[in-house]
Amino acid sequence: MVLKCLRFGDSKKEKNYPTVIEELCHQFSFEDLRKSTNNFDDKLVIGWLPFGMVYKGWLKHNDAATDHTITLKVTVPQYPIQGSLEFKKEIEVLCQLRHPNIISIIGFCNQEKEKIVVYEYMANGSLGDYLRDRNRNNQPLSWKKRLDICIGVARALHYLHSGAKRAIIHRDINPSNILLDKNMMPKLTNFGISLQGGLSTLKPMQIKVDKIVGTSALMAPEYAIHSIVTYKCDVYSFGLVLLHKVGHNVLNYLIQYEEHKLEETMEPILKGRIAPECWQVFTSVIQSCLEYEADERPTMGEVEVLLEHALSLQQ
């Protein structure tokens, strides 16, 4: 699938024919989505983004008696250029992806100034909410569940880097972009600033970008300093997510990289509940992901295997 074909019609002539996006992804009317959110009721806001807001909504599903719960990301009109670019990129990328650990797109609305993406609903919010103690049930995550989530995200990134038809760098891996469904299965979301390269190969993809975007605290040094993006940028950011998983202060760790012991700021609930062999493998994964030189970091496929090994040692 050629990326340049995945575009919205710009001329009247083009609008007479469906684009690839329109063929792959359902188009909703703005009126239907307005009704699904009770006229975008503030009480249904479940998240905020730099260029938009996230709502919970309900739609009739195949004439079923009960409503189908959905998530809507609504681009704010105050940011017409950047918001529109991320809106289009999100749809272009997600229409091409099918993976159990990547959010599923249901459809979109591109009606005049209204730009809305519709996704499956994730009942347990984001990993960031859990790690910041803001989940509804206030239930801390067990160590095994944290490992399960790490492995799911690693699988998603491995798929993006080498399993998808066209290789993709997410570029904004952070706890808020890891959502949890009703079964606590993790799903990667927010692909609006992702970068897509040629056909997936083992050859590293390296891109020099004009503008640095994403979560600055979790950026790889080559990206933050030199504006260079590779697969290994996602690996670095994933390593920082692993640090968050154990309740570690990321800034303190990076400042005291050589001598700092990870277990010193471990969440109290985890202390004494992690098998030493599992912990040894897990911390070695963190340290390898956070190597300063990108070439010294592992691939996400290697990370996935190591985390699965850590889980087996825990069990």
C-alpha positions in Angstrom: 0.0 0.0 0.0 1.5 3.3 -1.1 1.3 6.0 1.5 0.8 8.8 -1.1 -2.5 7.1 -2.1 -3.8 7.4 1.4 -5.1 10.9 1.3 -8.3 12.9 1.5 -9.6 14.4 -1.7 -8.5 17.9 -2.2 -10.4 18.8 -5.4 -14.0 18.4 -6.5 -13.0 15.9 -9.1 -11.2 13.7 -6.5 -14.2 13.8 -4.1 -16.3 12.0 -6.7 -14.2 8.9 -6.0 -13.5 7.2 -2.7 -10.0 7.4 -1.4 -8.3 4.3 0.1 -9.0 5.7 3.5 -12.7 6.1 2.7 -12.8 2.5 1.4 -11.1 1.0 4.5 -12.6 3.2 7.2 -16.3 4.1 8.0 -17.3 7.7 7.7 -19.6 9.1 10.3 -21.8 12.2 10.0 -21.1 14.9 12.5 -24.7 14.7 13.6 -24.4 11.0 14.5 -21.3 11.7 16.6 -22.9 14.7 18.2 -25.8 12.6 19.3 -23.5 9.9 20.5 -21.9 12.3 23.0 -25.1 14.1 24.1 -24.0 17.2 22.1 -20.4 16.8 23.4 -21.4 16.9 27.0 -18.5 18.0 29.2 -19.4 15.2 31.6 -18.3 12.7 28.9 -14.8 14.1 28.5 -12.3 11.4 29.4 -9.1 12.9 28.2 -7.2 15.9 26.9 -4.7 16.1 24.1 -2.5 19.0 22.7 -4.9 19.5 19.8 -8.1 18.0 21.0 -10.4 16.4 23.6 -11.4 12.8 24.1 -15.0 11.8 24.7 -16.9 8.7 25.6 -19.9 8.0 23.4 -22.5 5.4 22.4 -23.7 4.3 19.0 -26.3 1.7 17.9 -24.3 -1.3 16.7 -25.8 -3.3 13.8 -29.4 -2.4 14.9 -28.7 -4.0 18.3 -31.0 -3.2 21.2 -28.0 -2.0 23.3 -25.6 0.8 22.5 -22.0 0.2 21.5 -19.5 2.2 23.6 -17.0 4.2 21.6 -14.1 6.7 22.1 -14.0 9.9 20.1 -11.0 12.1 19.6 -12.2 15.6 18.6 -9.6 17.9 17.0 -10.0 21.5 18.4 -10.5 24.0 15.5 -8.1 26.5 17.2 -5.2 24.4 15.8 -6.3 23.9 12.1 -2.9 23.1 10.6 -1.1 20.8 13.1 -4.4 19.3 14.3 -5.4 18.5 10.8 -2.0 16.9 10.0 -2.2 14.6 13.0 -5.8 13.8 12.3 -4.9 12.6 8.8 -1.8 10.7 9.9 -3.7 8.9 12.6 -6.3 7.6 10.2 -3.7 6.8 7.5 -1.7 4.7 9.8 -4.4 2.9 11.8 -6.3 1.9 8.7 -3.3 -0.2 7.8 -2.7 -1.8 11.1 -4.2 -5.0 12.6 -2.7 -6.1 15.9 -4.2 -7.1 19.3 -2.0 -4.6 21.1 -2.8 -1.6 18.9 -6.0 0.4 19.2 -8.7 -0.3 16.6 -10.1 2.5 14.6 -13.9 2.4 13.9 -14.2 5.4 11.7 -13.9 9.1 11.3 -15.7 12.3 10.5 -14.1 14.9 8.2 -17.0 17.4 7.8 -15.8 21.0 7.1 -14.0 22.0 10.3 -15.1 19.0 12.3 -12.4 16.4 12.4 -13.1 13.4 14.7 -11.6 9.9 14.9 -13.7 7.1 16.4 -12.0 4.2 18.2 -12.9 1.2 20.3 -13.6 2.1 23.9 -10.9 1.2 26.5 -12.7 0.7 29.8 -9.6 1.0 32.1 -8.2 4.2 30.7 -4.4 4.7 30.3 -1.5 3.1 32.0 -0.5 6.6 33.0 -3.7 6.9 35.0 -2.9 3.7 36.9 0.7 4.6 37.6 -0.5 8.0 38.8 -3.1 6.4 41.0 -6.0 8.0 39.0 -7.8 4.8 37.9 -11.4 4.5 38.9 -11.0 1.4 41.1 -7.8 2.6 42.7 -6.4 -0.9 42.4 -2.6 -1.0 42.2 -1.2 -3.2 39.4 0.4 -6.4 40.5 3.9 -7.2 39.2 2.7 -10.0 36.9 0.1 -7.7 35.4 2.8 -5.0 34.9 4.9 -7.6 33.1 2.0 -8.6 30.9 1.4 -5.0 29.9 5.1 -4.5 29.1 5.1 -7.6 26.9 2.0 -6.5 25.1 3.5 -3.0 24.3 6.7 -4.7 23.2 4.8 -6.9 20.8 3.0 -3.9 19.4 6.3 -2.0 18.8 8.0 -5.1 17.3 5.1 -5.3 14.9 5.3 -1.7 14.0 9.1 -1.8 13.4 9.3 -5.1 11.4 5.9 -6.8 11.1 3.7 -4.2 9.5 3.8 -3.9 5.7 5.4 -0.5 5.9 7.8 0.1 8.9 6.5 2.6 11.4 8.2 4.6 14.2 5.6 5.7 16.8 7.7 8.6 18.2 5.7 9.2 21.3 5.8 6.1 23.6 4.7 7.1 27.0 2.3 5.7 29.7 -0.6 8.0 28.5 -0.4 6.4 25.0 -0.8 2.9 26.4 -4.5 2.2 26.9 -6.0 -0.7 28.9 -9.2 -2.5 27.8 -11.7 -4.2 30.1 -9.4 -7.2 30.4 -6.4 -5.0 31.1 -4.9 -5.8 27.8 -2.6 -2.9 26.6 -3.2 -1.2 23.3 -0.9 1.5 21.8 -2.6 4.6 20.6 -2.0 8.1 19.3 -0.2 7.7 16.0 -0.6 11.3 14.8 3.1 12.1 14.9 4.4 8.6 13.8 6.8 8.3 10.9 6.3 5.7 8.1 9.1 4.5 6.0 9.6 2.0 3.1 8.8 -1.7 3.1 9.7 -3.4 6.4 13.3 -4.7 6.3 16.0 -5.4 8.8 17.8 -2.3 7.6 17.5 0.6 10.2 15.4 3.5 9.1 16.9 6.9 10.0 15.1 10.2 9.5 16.2 13.8 10.1 13.2 15.8 11.1 12.7 19.6 11.0 10.5 19.7 14.1 10.8 17.8 17.4 7.4 16.7 18.7 6.3 14.3 21.4 6.8 13.9 25.1 10.1 15.6 25.8 10.9 13.8 29.0 10.8 10.5 27.3 12.8 11.3 24.1 15.9 9.5 23.1 19.0 11.8 23.2 19.7 11.6 19.4 16.1 12.8 18.8 16.1 15.5 21.4 19.6 16.8 20.6 20.1 16.1 16.9 16.5 15.7 15.6 17.4 12.2 14.3 14.6 9.6 14.5 15.2 5.8 14.3 13.5 2.7 15.6 15.8 2.9 18.5 14.1 6.1 19.6 11.0 4.0 20.4 13.2 1.5 22.2 14.7 4.3 24.4 11.2 5.7 25.3 10.0 2.2 26.0 12.9 1.8 28.5 11.7 4.9 30.3 8.1 3.4 30.4 9.6 0.4 32.1 11.1 2.7 34.7 7.7 4.2 35.4 6.4 0.6 35.9 8.4 0.2 39.0 7.6 3.6 40.4 11.0 5.0 39.6 11.8 8.7 39.4 13.0 8.9 35.8 14.9 12.1 36.2 16.8 10.9 39.2 17.7 7.7 37.4 19.1 9.5 34.3 21.1 11.9 36.5 22.6 9.1 38.5 22.6 6.5 35.7 25.8 4.6 36.6 25.4 4.1 40.3 21.7 4.4 41.0 20.0 1.3 42.1 16.5 0.7 40.6 15.2 -1.0 43.7 15.8 2.1 45.9 12.6 3.9 44.8 10.5 0.8 44.0 6.8 1.1 44.9 6.2 -0.4 48.4 3.6 -2.7 47.0 6.2 -4.4 44.8 8.9 -4.9 47.4 9.4 -8.6 48.3 7.0 -9.7 45.5 9.4 -9.9 42.6 11.5 -13.0 42.0 15.2 -12.0 42.1 15.9 -13.8 38.8 13.0 -12.0 37.2 14.2 -8.6 38.5 17.7 -9.2 37.2 16.4 -9.8 33.7 13.9 -6.9 33.9 16.5 -4.3 35.0 19.0 -5.5 32.4 16.3 -4.8 29.8 15.9 -1.3 31.1 19.6 -0.6 31.1 20.1 -1.9 27.6 17.1 0.1 26.3 18.5 3.3 27.8 22.0 3.0 26.2 23.1 6.5 25.1 24.3 5.2 21.7 21.3 4.0 19.6 23.2 1.2 18.0 23.9 -0.4 21.4 20.2 -0.7 22.2 18.3 -3.9 21.5 15.6 -4.3 18.9 12.0 -4.5 20.2 12.0 -8.2 19.1 14.9 -8.9 21.4 13.2 -6.9 24.2 10.0 -8.9 23.7 11.8 -12.2 24.1 13.7 -11.0 27.3 10.5 -9.8 29.0 8.7 -13.0 28.2 11.7 -14.8 29.8 11.4 -12.5 32.9 7.7 -13.4 33.2 8.5 -17.1 33.1 11.1 -16.6 35.9 8.5 -14.8 38.0 5.9 -17.6 37.5 
